[in-house]
Amino acid sequence: MNDSAYDQPYVPTGGSAHAYGPNLILHSAPYPLGLLARLGHPDAMQPEVGQLARRLYEYLFVQIASTELAVSPVVVPTRMTATHPDQHWQGHVIDHAQRLVVADVARAGILGSQLFYERFNEILDPVGVRQDHLFVSRRVDGHGRVVGADIVGAKIGGPLEGATLVIPDPMGATGGSLLQVLEHYATSGAGRASKVVFAHLIVTPEYVRRVHAAQPDVRIHAIRLDRGNSSERALASMPGTFPAEESGLDQHQYVVPGAGGLGEVLNNAWV
């Protein structure tokens, strides 16, 4: 059997509309938006916040695995092949042999990176899947404003050259931390990834602009784009229409409306 319906690989829809270019994909469907709304509610505490975060990362994993991984054609038998020898299913599925690295950016990123790492091991050859660990600390000034990020510890498990690098981190606020991670990879001798994918629950306009100014090819997947400090004109328009008037950060570089400090909430550690 040769069913032409599956001759071509899956073509993603691109998510919710915005004007920030094709490398920002907003998965703003009702299901994840509802979970995320509850995750950011003041009444949500552990263990509920951990359960909600897992569900949201599971949703993001499915979207990213289906759109960012390499695919290959297959022809496979079904249970009906024994009685109908000419009947096989053929189509495009995720290529089992590709190399992939998940980076854990502690502490907020621990839960998401571990979930992604386990799921990638299920659908890819585990020999080609690795998890790295980096501890990144925000640097603040005397007024509590974020002025940078420092990597205070890292465990890079091997080369990055030719692999897809995926970094799950719940909040994309300023972009400083993940850009610092990419700089660390570049200077560590690990090589250059063939593709870089950032996976977030929430991002800000400032984050998107900064990341893509420095690394235009980075693929950013997020559930929400929060821009609570934008002008009324910008808020009434499609995201990205008036980028200079869009802001999702307060004076301390926390996301608004946001979900609070998820690193603190997920770890029950308020420092």
Secondary structure as GFF3:
##gff-version 3
##sequence-region A 1 271
A	DSSP	three_ten_helix	4	6	.	.	.	ID=ss1
A	DSSP	beta_strand	24	26	.	.	.	ID=ss2
A	DSSP	alpha_helix	30	39	.	.	.	ID=ss3
A	DSSP	alpha_helix	48	68	.	.	.	ID=ss4
A	DSSP	beta_strand	71	77	.	.	.	ID=ss5
A	DSSP	beta_strand	88	94	.	.	.	ID=ss6
A	DSSP	beta_strand	100	106	.	.	.	ID=ss7
A	DSSP	alpha_helix	110	123	.	.	.	ID=ss8
A	DSSP	three_ten_helix	126	128	.	.	.	ID=ss9
A	DSSP	beta_strand	129	140	.	.	.	ID=ss10
A	DSSP	beta_strand	146	155	.	.	.	ID=ss11
A	DSSP	beta_strand	164	168	.	.	.	ID=ss12
A	DSSP	beta_strand	171	172	.	.	.	ID=ss13
A	DSSP	alpha_helix	176	188	.	.	.	ID=ss14
A	DSSP	beta_strand	195	203	.	.	.	ID=ss15
A	DSSP	alpha_helix	205	214	.	.	.	ID=ss16
A	DSSP	beta_strand	219	225	.	.	.	ID=ss17
A	DSSP	alpha_helix	232	235	.	.	.	ID=ss18
A	DSSP	three_ten_helix	243	245	.	.	.	ID=ss19
A	DSSP	alpha_helix	262	267	.	.	.	ID=ss20
###
